């Protein structure tokens, strides 16, 4: 599968953005999907994930209550609605996919994803 992330930009603290991740292929529903981010000088970190086996969603503690992950299977697209953005959310955001199931412990780890989008920059000004 090929992934194309979009929707990043510059926003003031407290604002909102919605990221999109468009996927190619006809088996989109079979993929576990995730959003990760990487700030300058830091490792790539898990933001939110959506499991293929049950549709359950999970979010990192730092974004719980502010970010919402979802998918539209008819459009082969995953979204990340980001609200109440903070300067600490500034990073390049990547979408990722893995064919099949993932346990919760694996959902948060970059090594378990086989496909990555190119990243989209999110900058939050204070």
N, C-alpha and C positions, 0 to 999 in steps of 0.2 A: 504494500500500500504506500502511496505517496501522500504526504501531509503538507498543507499550506496554511501557515498561521498568518493572521492579519488582525487589524483593529487597534494596534498600539498607537501611542501618541503622547503628547504633553498635556498634562491636566494639573489643576491646582489641588492642593490637599483638600480632602472632603468631597472631591468630585468622583465621577464614575466613568468607567470604560467597559466596553464589551469586546472581548477577544473572540475570534472565530478560528476554527481549525477545520478546513475542508479536506476530506479524504477521498482518494480515488478508489476504485474497486467496487465490487458488488457484495462483499461480505462484511460490511461495516459493523453490523450488529454483533459479529463474532469477536470483535476487538475490545479488549480492555483499554481504556483511554486515560491519559493523564496530562496534567499541566505541571510544568516545572519552571523555575526561574533561576537566573544567575546574575548576580550583581557583580560589579567590577571587583576583582581581587578575592572573590568568594567562590565556593563550590556551588555547583548546581543543586538546588534543593526542591523537594516536593512541595507542590502547592495544593493540588486537589486531584482526585481520581474517581473514575467511574468504572465499576466492575462489569464485565460482560455477563457473568453467570447469574446475577440477580438484580443488576441495575442500581445497586446501592452506591452511594457517593460518600466520599471521605475528604476531609480538608485538614490541612496543617493547622495547628493551634493558632498560629499567627494570623490566619485569615478567616478563621471560623466566625460566622455571623456577618461577615462582610462580603465574601466571595461565594458565588454559586456556580457550580458546574452543571451542565446539562448537555443533552445531545438530541438532534433531530435526525432520526434514522432515514426519513424520507429524503432528506437533503444531504445525507452523508457528512454531517457537520456537527462538531462539538463546540460548545461555547463556554466562556468563563465571564460571568457578569461580576465586575469588580466595583464595589461601592465603598464609600467612606475611605477613599484611598489616602495613604500616608506616604511621606517621603521615603520611608523605609521599604515601600513596595517597588521602588525604582529598580528595574532590572530588565534583562532580556527574557521574555517569556517564550517557552518552547512547549509545543504539544508533542505527545508521544503515544505510540500504540503498540499493543502486543496482541498477537493472535491467540485467543483462548483466555483461560481463567488465570487469575492471580489471587493469592491469599493477601490479606490486608498487609501483612508484613512486607510482602514483595511489591505491593502497589506503590510504596513510598521510595523504592530504590531504582535509580536510573538503570542499573545493570539488567533489569528484567524486561526492559522495553526494547523492541527490535527496530522500530521505525521512529524517526524524529523529523519534525518540521524545521524550517530554517530559522525560526525565532522572530519575534516582533518586540520592538523596544517600547517600554513603558517608562515614562519619566513623570514623577510627581513633584511639583514644586511646593515649597513651604510658604 
